[in-house]
Amino acid sequence: MNKTISRTITYTGANKNPASVTQTGSYTRTATVDAKTGEVLGYSDWVLVTSDDGNNNNDGFTAVISPKVTGYTADKNVADVTLDNDAVTNFVAGSDDETVTYTKDETVTVDPTDPKDPTNPIDPTNPDGPKYPDGVSETDLDKTISRTITYTGANKNPASVAQTATYTRTAFVDAKTGELLGYSDWTLVTSDDGNNNNDGFAGVTSPKVTGYTADKNAPSVTLNDDEVANFVAGSDDVLVTYTPTNEIVYTEMTVTRTIHYVGAGSKTPVDVIEKVIYKVGTNLSTGVVTYSPQNVYAKVETPNIVGYTNDGDVAELVPVETTIEPSNSLVVVHYKKVSDSGNSGNGNGGTKPEKPENPGTPSPGESDGSGTGNSGSNGNSDNIENPEVGNHSDNSVDNTAAFGNHGNAQLTANQSTNQNAKREMTNKASTLPQTDEKNENVVAVMGVTILSAMMALFGIKRRKHDDE
């Protein structure tokens, strides 16, 4: 009641033959049966069953046009076959199979390395013969496409990568007619120059950026013939995005404060060097560096040196956290010499005793050998105030009496003058001319000198009175 038969169409002779085609035909018929005896009285003719699925390979032995094969010609197309009732009933498998044979055409191959001009004849010896068709020029046989890999998101993004891919194909032309028979598939051209940026869309590992993570690597892409033929610029571009990790790396650095002393000659103290340790944190994503002090510069007391003053102690310094790199610092402490005590230099040759002492106690009017008449410490000084010992303003003292030998002293100042000098000496201090140091002994010497002058004047008047 149902029967399915088939035939196969086979292609041969080409360098790459088309796939075989198998067609099937499904047939049905009805039977007439005697209702009383059950005897089969007969059958209807076989009827081909067709479908509307769009596939004519299961609709019987329909006609098939032989596929074109570049450079070859098929000897036939396969015709449709309609089987009658007997042919279906008596069908033998393989009896309706078909073989299509391809024979090589007289074709010309146009390679991409030798493209042709459509105005040139195919056979150079026959200028009036068939010409090359359109579609065999350099632009038809050679194609370059590209993609760009772009990086974004980092504080310093890697440079973009441009990849190119060059493809070539071959054209086939019928030498007798000049017809363009077709092309080979596009083939990627690679090189051994060590640069994979011109060898197609090879995979690219995203560069490492300190402090950031890439979301992907650029994948490798292989394009088929249709994709190359219909390639759209930018369609295969890749965007790689970096996200910050904000990782912080810590190191340490040491910064110094040097206290340098000057001005005390060989007594000058050696430098004091203090150190502060900083914890240095570097954000690998932003590049921001933070310096955090771990200790402080302690107070440093300036050593006292006898005979010198100084600038004072160096105070404690507390550094603060900063994003500016700290640097070493220098503090200079100055010593200044304090002038030593001594004589005023009037008659003693400028000699300056380290610790001034009171001279001896000569008789009134006698010299102590220094060239200046000095009175004893317990002489007649009831009317003379002793000058106060201490630091005074720098004032020089001008004696108003000049002394020669004891008995021949010529006084050029009267008692009033001496009293004024006494009061002046009480309020003034003497300054040593050589050392610029203030000293009480000069005042004492001048006081004794004035006292001696007064006593001498008194003695002269007394002797004059007695003589009278």
C-alpha positions as CSV (number, residue, x, y, z in Angstrom):
1,M,0.0,0.0,0.0
2,N,3.0,2.3,0.6
3,K,6.3,2.3,-1.2
4,T,9.4,4.5,-1.1
5,I,12.0,4.5,-3.8
6,S,15.2,6.6,-4.4
7,R,17.9,7.7,-6.7
8,T,21.3,9.2,-6.2
9,I,23.0,11.8,-8.3
10,T,26.8,11.6,-8.2
11,Y,29.3,14.3,-9.4
12,T,32.7,13.4,-10.6
13,G,35.7,14.7,-12.6
14,A,36.4,18.1,-10.9
15,N,39.2,18.8,-8.5
16,K,36.5,19.4,-5.9
17,N,33.3,17.7,-6.8
18,P,29.9,18.8,-5.4
19,A,28.2,16.6,-2.8
20,S,26.0,13.8,-4.1
21,V,22.2,14.4,-4.0
22,T,19.8,11.7,-2.9
23,Q,16.1,12.0,-4.0
24,T,13.3,9.9,-2.6
25,G,9.7,9.3,-3.9
26,S,7.0,8.1,-1.6
27,Y,4.0,6.4,-3.3
28,T,0.7,5.1,-2.0
29,R,-2.2,3.0,-3.5
30,T,-5.5,1.6,-2.4
31,A,-6.7,-2.0,-2.6
32,T,-10.1,-3.4,-3.4
33,V,-11.1,-6.4,-1.2
34,D,-14.1,-8.8,-1.5
35,A,-16.1,-8.2,1.6
36,K,-17.4,-11.8,1.8
37,T,-14.3,-13.7,0.9
38,G,-11.6,-11.3,1.8
39,E,-10.0,-11.7,-1.6
40,V,-8.0,-8.8,-2.9
41,L,-9.8,-7.9,-6.1
42,G,-7.2,-5.3,-7.2
43,Y,-5.2,-2.1,-6.6
44,S,-5.3,1.5,-7.7
45,D,-2.3,3.0,-9.4
46,W,0.6,4.2,-7.3
47,V,0.3,7.9,-6.5
48,L,3.3,10.1,-5.6
49,V,3.0,11.9,-2.3
50,T,4.6,15.4,-2.2
51,S,5.1,17.9,0.6
52,D,5.3,21.7,0.9
53,D,8.4,21.7,3.2
54,G,10.5,23.4,0.5
55,N,12.8,20.4,0.1
56,N,12.4,18.8,-3.3
57,N,14.7,15.9,-2.4
58,N,11.7,14.0,-1.0
59,D,9.2,14.9,-3.8
60,G,10.2,12.2,-6.2
61,F,12.8,12.3,-8.9
62,T,12.7,16.1,-9.7
63,A,15.1,17.8,-12.0
64,V,18.5,19.0,-10.6
65,I,20.8,21.5,-12.2
66,S,24.4,20.5,-11.9
67,P,26.4,22.9,-9.6
68,K,29.0,25.1,-11.2
69,V,32.6,24.2,-10.4
70,T,35.2,26.8,-11.3
71,G,37.3,25.7,-14.2
72,Y,35.1,22.8,-15.0
73,T,31.9,22.1,-17.1
74,A,29.3,19.5,-16.2
75,D,28.3,17.2,-19.0
76,K,24.6,17.5,-18.1
77,N,21.9,18.5,-15.7
78,V,19.8,15.7,-14.2
79,A,16.2,15.7,-15.6
80,D,13.1,14.9,-13.7
81,V,11.6,11.4,-14.0
82,T,8.0,10.5,-13.7
83,L,7.4,6.8,-13.0
84,D,4.2,5.1,-14.2
85,N,2.4,2.5,-12.2
86,D,4.4,-0.4,-13.5
87,A,7.8,1.4,-13.0
88,V,6.9,2.0,-9.4
89,T,5.7,-1.5,-9.0
90,N,8.8,-3.0,-10.6
91,F,11.3,-0.4,-9.4
92,V,14.9,-1.7,-8.9
93,A,17.1,0.2,-6.5
94,G,19.9,2.1,-8.3
95,S,18.2,1.8,-11.6
96,D,17.5,5.5,-11.9
97,D,20.9,6.7,-10.4
98,E,22.6,9.5,-12.3
99,T,26.3,10.4,-12.7
100,V,27.3,13.9,-13.7
101,T,30.9,14.3,-15.1
102,Y,32.8,17.5,-15.0
103,T,35.5,18.2,-17.6
104,K,38.1,20.9,-17.1
105,D,37.5,24.1,-19.0
106,E,40.1,26.0,-20.9
107,T,40.4,28.5,-18.1
108,V,42.9,31.2,-17.1
109,T,43.9,31.7,-13.5
110,V,44.5,35.3,-12.4
111,D,46.7,35.3,-9.3
112,P,46.7,38.2,-6.8
113,T,50.3,38.8,-7.4
114,D,49.6,39.3,-11.1
115,P,46.3,41.2,-11.4
116,K,44.9,42.0,-14.9
117,D,43.5,45.0,-16.7
118,P,40.1,44.4,-18.2
119,T,41.2,46.2,-21.4
120,N,43.9,43.6,-22.1
121,P,43.3,40.5,-24.3
122,I,43.4,37.1,-22.5
123,D,45.7,35.8,-25.3
124,P,48.5,38.4,-25.9
125,T,49.0,36.8,-29.3
126,N,45.4,37.5,-30.3
127,P,44.8,41.2,-29.6
128,D,41.3,40.9,-31.1
129,G,40.4,37.9,-29.0
130,P,38.5,37.8,-25.7
131,K,39.4,40.4,-23.1
132,Y,39.8,40.0,-19.3
133,P,36.5,40.6,-17.5
134,D,35.9,43.1,-14.7
135,G,36.8,41.7,-11.3
136,V,40.4,40.7,-11.8
137,S,42.2,43.9,-10.8
138,E,44.4,44.3,-7.7
139,T,41.5,45.7,-5.6
140,D,39.4,42.6,-6.5
141,L,42.0,40.1,-5.5
142,D,43.6,41.9,-2.5
143,K,41.8,43.1,0.6
144,T,43.1,44.6,3.9
145,I,40.9,45.0,6.9
146,S,41.7,46.1,10.5
147,R,40.6,46.3,14.1
148,T,41.7,48.6,16.9
149,I,42.1,47.5,20.5
150,T,41.6,50.5,22.8
151,Y,42.4,50.7,26.5
152,T,40.6,53.0,29.0
153,G,40.0,53.6,32.7
154,A,43.6,53.7,34.0
155,N,45.5,56.8,35.1
156,K,47.9,56.0,32.3
157,N,46.3,53.8,29.7
158,P,48.4,51.5,27.4
159,A,48.7,52.7,23.8
160,S,46.0,51.4,21.5
161,V,46.8,48.4,19.3
162,A,45.9,48.4,15.6
163,Q,45.8,45.0,13.9
164,T,45.6,44.5,10.2
165,A,44.7,41.5,8.1
166,T,45.6,41.1,4.5
167,Y,43.6,38.6,2.4
168,T,44.1,37.5,-1.2
169,R,42.1,35.3,-3.6
170,T,42.5,34.0,-7.2
171,A,40.1,34.7,-10.1
172,F,39.2,32.1,-12.8
173,V,38.4,33.3,-16.4
174,D,37.1,31.3,-19.3
175,A,39.8,31.7,-21.9
176,K,37.4,31.2,-24.9
177,T,34.6,33.6,-23.8
178,G,36.3,36.0,-21.3
179,E,33.7,35.1,-18.7
180,L,34.6,35.4,-15.0
181,L,34.0,31.9,-13.8
182,G,34.6,32.7,-10.1
183,Y,37.1,33.1,-7.2
184,S,38.8,31.0,-4.7
185,D,38.2,31.7,-1.0
186,W,39.9,34.6,0.7
187,T,43.2,33.5,2.3
188,L,44.9,35.3,5.1
189,V,48.5,36.4,4.3
190,T,50.9,36.1,7.3
191,S,54.5,37.0,7.7
192,D,57.5,35.9,9.7
193,D,58.6,39.5,10.7
194,G,57.8,38.8,14.4
195,N,55.1,41.4,14.4
196,N,51.7,39.8,15.0
197,N,49.9,43.1,14.4
198,N,49.8,42.5,10.7
199,D,48.9,38.8,10.8
200,G,45.2,39.0,11.2
201,F,43.2,39.5,14.4
202,A,45.4,37.5,16.7
203,G,44.6,37.4,20.4
204,V,46.2,40.1,22.5
205,T,46.8,39.8,26.3
206,S,45.9,43.1,28.0
207,P,49.0,44.9,29.3
208,K,49.4,45.0,33.1
209,V,48.9,48.4,34.6
210,T,50.1,48.8,38.2
211,G,47.1,49.4,40.4
212,Y,44.5,48.4,37.9
213,T,42.7,45.2,36.5
214,A,41.7,44.7,32.9
215,D,38.2,43.4,32.3
216,K,39.3,41.2,29.4
217,N,41.9,40.2,26.8
218,A,41.3,40.9,23.1
219,P,40.3,37.5,21.6
220,S,41.6,35.9,18.5
221,V,39.2,36.2,15.5
222,T,39.2,34.0,12.4
223,L,37.0,35.3,9.6
224,N,35.5,33.0,6.9
225,D,35.2,33.9,3.3
226,D,31.8,35.7,3.6
227,E,32.9,37.7,6.6
228,V,36.0,38.9,4.8
229,A,34.0,39.8,1.7
230,N,31.4,41.7,3.7
231,F,33.6,43.1,6.4
232,V,32.5,46.5,7.9
233,A,35.2,48.8,9.3
234,G,35.1,49.0,13.1
235,S,32.9,45.9,13.5
236,D,35.6,43.9,15.3
237,D,37.1,46.7,17.4
238,V,37.7,45.8,21.1
239,L,37.5,48.1,24.1
240,V,39.4,47.0,27.2
241,T,38.4,48.7,30.5
242,Y,40.7,49.0,33.5
243,T,39.3,49.3,37.1
244,P,41.4,50.6,40.0
245,T,42.5,48.2,42.8
246,N,43.6,51.1,45.0
247,E,46.4,48.9,46.3
248,I,48.8,50.7,48.6
249,V,52.5,49.7,48.8
250,Y,54.4,50.8,51.9
251,T,58.1,51.6,52.2
252,E,60.2,53.6,54.7
253,M,62.5,56.5,54.4
254,T,64.7,58.3,56.9
255,V,64.9,62.1,57.1
256,T,67.5,63.9,59.3
257,R,67.7,67.2,61.2
258,T,71.3,68.3,61.7
259,I,72.1,70.8,64.5
260,H,75.4,72.5,63.6
261,Y,77.3,74.6,66.1
262,V,79.6,77.4,65.0
263,G,81.6,80.2,66.7
264,A,83.4,78.6,69.6
265,G,86.6,77.6,67.9
266,S,88.0,74.3,69.1
267,K,85.4,74.2,71.9
268,T,82.6,74.1,69.3
269,P,80.4,71.0,69.9
270,V,80.1,68.4,67.3
271,D,77.0,68.2,65.1
272,V,73.9,66.5,66.5
273,I,72.0,64.5,63.9
274,E,68.4,63.5,64.6
275,K,66.5,61.0,62.5
276,V,62.7,60.7,61.8
277,I,61.4,57.6,60.1
278,Y,58.6,58.1,57.6
279,K,56.2,55.4,56.5
280,V,55.7,56.0,52.8
281,G,52.4,54.8,51.3
282,T,52.1,54.8,47.5
283,N,48.6,54.3,46.0
284,L,49.4,52.2,42.9
285,S,46.2,53.3,41.2
286,T,46.3,57.1,41.7
287,G,50.1,57.5,42.2
288,V,49.5,59.6,45.3
289,V,52.3,59.2,47.9
290,T,51.7,59.9,51.6
291,Y,54.5,60.4,54.1
292,S,53.6,59.6,57.7
293,P,56.2,60.4,60.4
294,Q,56.7,57.7,63.0
295,N,58.6,59.8,65.6
296,V,59.6,63.4,66.3
297,Y,62.7,65.6,66.5
298,A,63.4,65.8,70.2
299,K,64.4,69.0,72.0
300,V,68.2,69.4,72.0
301,E,69.8,71.5,74.7
302,T,72.7,73.6,73.5
303,P,75.9,73.0,75.6
304,N,77.1,75.9,77.6
305,I,80.7,77.0,77.0
306,V,82.4,79.3,79.5
307,G,83.0,82.7,78.0
308,Y,80.4,82.3,75.2
309,T,76.8,83.0,74.7
310,N,74.6,81.0,72.3
311,D,71.3,81.1,70.4
312,G,69.6,78.8,72.9
313,D,68.2,75.3,72.9
314,V,66.7,73.8,69.7
315,A,63.0,73.1,70.3
316,E,61.2,69.8,69.7
317,L,59.7,69.6,66.2
318,V,56.7,67.4,65.5
319,P,56.5,66.5,61.8
320,V,53.0,66.0,60.3
321,E,51.7,63.7,57.6
322,T,52.2,65.1,54.1
323,T,52.0,64.3,50.4
324,I,55.2,66.4,49.8
325,E,58.4,64.4,50.1
326,P,60.2,65.6,53.3
327,S,63.8,66.6,53.0
328,N,66.8,66.8,55.4
329,S,67.1,70.0,57.3
330,L,69.9,72.0,59.0
331,V,69.7,74.2,62.1
332,V,72.7,76.4,62.9
333,V,73.4,77.4,66.5
334,H,75.8,80.3,66.9
335,Y,78.2,80.9,69.8
336,K,79.4,84.4,70.6
337,K,82.5,85.1,72.7
338,V,81.9,87.2,75.8
339,S,84.8,89.7,76.3
340,D,87.2,88.9,79.2
341,S,87.8,91.4,82.1
342,G,91.1,93.4,82.3
343,N,92.7,96.9,82.6
344,S,91.9,99.8,80.4
345,G,95.4,99.8,79.1
346,N,96.6,103.2,80.3
347,G,100.0,102.3,81.5
348,N,100.0,98.6,81.9
349,G,101.0,97.8,78.4
350,G,97.5,96.4,77.6
351,T,98.0,93.4,79.9
352,K,94.6,91.8,80.7
353,P,94.5,89.6,83.8
354,E,92.1,86.7,83.6
355,K,90.8,87.4,87.1
356,P,91.4,91.1,88.0
357,E,92.7,91.6,91.5
358,N,93.0,94.8,93.7
359,P,96.5,96.3,93.6
360,G,98.7,96.9,96.8
361,T,98.2,99.8,99.2
362,P,100.8,102.5,98.6
363,S,101.1,105.7,100.7
364,P,99.1,108.6,99.5
365,G,100.7,110.2,96.5
366,E,102.9,107.2,95.9
367,S,103.0,105.3,92.6
368,D,102.3,101.6,92.5
369,G,104.7,101.2,89.7
370,S,102.1,101.1,87.0
371,G,102.5,104.7,86.0
372,T,99.2,105.7,87.7
373,G,98.9,106.8,91.3
374,N,96.5,104.4,93.1
375,S,95.3,104.6,96.6
376,G,95.0,101.7,99.0
377,S,91.8,99.9,99.5
378,N,91.4,101.4,103.0
379,G,92.8,104.9,102.2
380,N,91.0,108.2,102.8
381,S,88.0,107.4,100.7
382,D,85.3,108.7,102.9
383,N,84.0,111.1,100.3
384,I,84.3,108.7,97.3
385,E,81.7,106.1,96.4
386,N,83.0,102.8,95.2
387,P,81.6,102.0,91.7
388,E,79.2,99.1,91.5
389,V,80.7,95.9,90.0
390,G,78.8,94.5,87.0
391,N,78.1,94.9,83.4
392,H,77.8,98.6,82.4
393,S,77.4,100.5,79.2
394,D,80.6,101.0,77.2
395,N,81.9,104.3,78.3
396,S,85.6,105.4,78.2
397,V,86.9,107.5,81.1
398,D,89.1,110.6,80.5
399,N,91.2,111.4,83.6
400,T,91.3,115.2,84.3
401,A,94.5,115.0,86.3
402,A,97.9,114.2,84.9
403,F,100.5,112.9,87.3
404,G,104.3,113.1,87.2
405,N,106.6,112.6,90.2
406,H,104.9,112.5,93.5
407,G,106.0,115.9,94.9
408,N,105.8,117.8,91.6
409,A,102.3,116.8,90.6
410,Q,100.6,119.7,88.8
411,L,96.9,119.6,89.3
412,T,94.9,121.1,86.5
413,A,91.5,120.2,88.0
414,N,90.1,121.7,91.2
415,Q,88.2,119.9,93.8
416,S,84.9,120.7,92.1
417,T,86.2,119.1,89.0
418,N,87.3,116.0,91.0
419,Q,83.9,115.8,92.7
420,N,82.2,115.8,89.2
421,A,84.7,113.2,88.1
422,K,83.9,111.1,91.1
423,R,80.2,111.3,90.5
424,E,80.7,110.6,86.8
425,M,82.8,107.5,87.6
426,T,80.1,106.3,89.9
427,N,77.6,106.2,87.0
428,K,80.0,105.0,84.3
429,A,81.9,101.8,83.6
430,S,85.1,101.5,81.8
431,T,85.6,99.6,78.6
432,L,88.8,97.8,77.9
433,P,90.0,99.0,74.5
434,Q,91.5,95.7,73.4
435,T,88.9,93.2,74.3
436,D,85.7,95.4,74.4
437,E,85.1,93.8,77.8
438,K,83.5,95.8,80.7
439,N,85.6,95.7,83.9
440,E,85.1,97.2,87.4
441,N,88.8,97.6,88.0
442,V,89.1,100.5,85.6
443,V,86.5,102.3,87.6
444,A,88.4,101.4,90.8
445,V,91.7,102.7,89.4
446,M,90.1,106.0,88.3
447,G,88.5,106.4,91.7
448,V,91.8,105.9,93.4
449,T,93.4,108.3,91.1
450,I,90.9,111.0,91.9
451,L,91.2,110.3,95.6
452,S,95.0,110.6,95.3
453,A,94.7,113.9,93.5
454,M,92.4,115.3,96.2
455,M,94.7,114.2,98.9
456,A,97.7,115.6,97.2
457,L,95.9,118.9,96.8
458,F,95.0,118.9,100.5
459,G,98.7,118.2,101.4
460,I,100.0,121.1,99.3
461,K,97.6,123.5,100.9
462,R,98.5,122.3,104.4
463,R,102.2,122.7,103.8
464,K,101.5,126.2,102.4
465,H,99.6,127.1,105.5
466,D,102.3,125.8,107.7
467,D,104.9,127.8,105.8
468,E,103.0,130.9,106.4
